[in-house]
Amino acid sequence: MVDNNDDDEKMRAGGPNALCFTCGGMRKISEPRIYVVQATEDMQTGMTMAEWRTCPQCDGKGYLPGLVPPA
């Protein structure tokens, strides 16, 4: 079994790290989805709901190793 917490601590202490600019350090990003709801037989309405997913840039760590300027 691999313990990722040890790797995270080594990376933070090993040098300068940059806050992930995609998720802002929150480790997750919002992915909007649109849903269509039929309120009555004559009327349909749409609403947007957000679902959370792991940040693809930092893989859910909240930071990036080294100094990474925003693209």
N, C-alpha and C positions, 0 to 999 in steps of 0.2 A: 504494500500500500504506500502510495507516494503522498507526502505531506507538503502541500503547496505553501503553507504558512512560513516554513523555513526559507523557501526560495524568495518569498515576498520580503521578508525581513532583511535578507542578504542584499537584495536589489536596492532597498531604500537606504541602507547604511553604506553601500558601496560607492555611491557617487551622486551627482546631481540628477534628479528626476524631474520630469515635467508633468504637470497636471494634464490629464487627458482633455483635449480641447473639444472632442466630440460629445462626451457626456458630462464634462465639467467636474469630474471626480465622483459623480453619483453612481457609477458602475453600470447603469442601465439607461436606455434611451426609450423614448415614447414612440410607438409606431401607431399612427392613426388608422382606424378602419371605419368604413362607412357602412351603416346598417340601414335597411329600408324597413319601416314598420308600417303596417296597414292599420290605421286608426279606425276607420270605418270602411264600408264597402265603396264609398265614393272618394275617399281621401287616403293618400299614402304620404308619409313623411319620412324624411331621412335624418339620421343623426350620426354624429361622429363620436366614437369612443376610442380612448387610447389604451393600447395594450403595451406592457413593458417587456422589453427583451434585453439581453445582455449586450453591452456595447461591443461592436465588432472591432473597433480601433484598439482598445486596451484589453480585450478579452475579459472584461469584468473586474479589472484590478483598480481602475480609477486613476492610474498614472502611467506614464510612458518612460522607459529607461532612457537616460541621457537628456540632453537639451534638444527638444524637437520644436522647431518653430511651426506655427500654424500654416497650413498650405492655402 
